[in-house]
Amino acid sequence: MKMLYLPACLCLALILFSCAASPPIRETPREAMPPESSAGSGSAGTTGTPAERANVSETSPPERPAKPQVPELIMGTGLIQFMDKAAFLLNANPRAERNYVESLASIYTEEAAVEGVNHDVAFAQMCLETGFLGFGGDVSPEQNNFCGLGAIGNGEPGNSFPDPRTGVRAHIQHLKAYATDAPLKQELVDPRYRWVRYGSSPSIKGLSGTWAADKNYAVKINDILERLYSFAYGS
């Protein structure tokens, strides 16, 4: 067999032609390269099974606090926020004016706190005395008398007060007089304060037959408190 020898210039031309015909090799841009691992990337939900991803994304709703026991004593700290009190009253009496109810609930919370009276108890008593602000008895709404002060029956309307806050303050002062012999924090506005035997009834139970002649008076206040707490705590 005879070997064919090509001229050197022809060999060089073939090599150059081969290089020109091959496509250039380009480096993949860094940002386009896939990551080596997703660990520590912070992209929750991109790894693991669907159930595992669901556990990462879902959060349990907060547990509702358990309904507390109805208080037995008149003095103390109330638990129900004034907006919940207002919503409770409006639920019982939808005809009541919302802004007025919310303002009144706020006043009860403030005035009771000053004297150390449980504002839940005072508010519940107001709901009983006024029929959830429906009135309908001897006392009329414009009297701002929310606890029946001086209304002894037989058409006697009782005391009147110039504005809701003064009426609430008189109620709180009268209730405190039953509960304790401690002095008042604010100026006296209750015209019947001096007729109370101070500290004669620290508990709600003692209001039956004293504040009102009704022997079931305290039971009715307790029933309203139970309803209020069930309403506010959803149970």
Steps between C-alpha positions, in 0.01 A plus 500: 500500500628842413478775756359828381685800622316830495678824483535681833304797379206275413504339849493838668203605286307188601562563871382860478189394308413239770528756781283750318226243438469396871253717712661706776466375861328769710510512881159484670431828686527457878149624571350248257666197657274289722580508875689208641271477804186673633608449861514830684352690206199611704252399228246319717262280309739408218625177659347208682168324454174695454404411859830633631461819299148543635628472857748776430246740350203437727472648849259390771240760606551644849310323774208692650541557875273293720191674636572623854281449801236762573626729779343478842627831641401851400850644538765385256618532143270429207611271218283600204614780267251782457448424128400143587261636760347730242466216247333285767243768581431572133448129443238499776344829388564568128289817519751674726718768338849361439708810573311563822542140616873497424549830683304376800696175517824697492381731779408202719847353451671829588286601798504154657878478467545824695303368799625141479157360413480206259370663181357169376275487806393864471425465130297183554298673772434791264373257235262350756375832635441661159388192309810529279427871454144426398372659822119476495458537877479802726842631395536666158816515286550877535545465877843336453408281796641160409444313825158614618623737773196630689254313278305321772196405294147635475600734219788662690762576228791543740804721458617677185853593393622763253694263273582131458840520673353653814228237502755220464717654772203509739433133425862403565512698824178342628625152410832566674316613813338157523828319436741682734542777753802637311469869411411618150772612261289760322259773605171362628214518249280220638213670692419175683855409601451597864206262539709189437651289780855508368658163434183308577512298176847422360350231274244520222287254695445758774319736261188282511247650739722805565562687177175356369214325677518216247652195671627380161667832419857364533409187303385720212827698504695174500297372205588813299866460594492140381353612170753782468796268559362237262454769236849643543680164524297314242378219720 
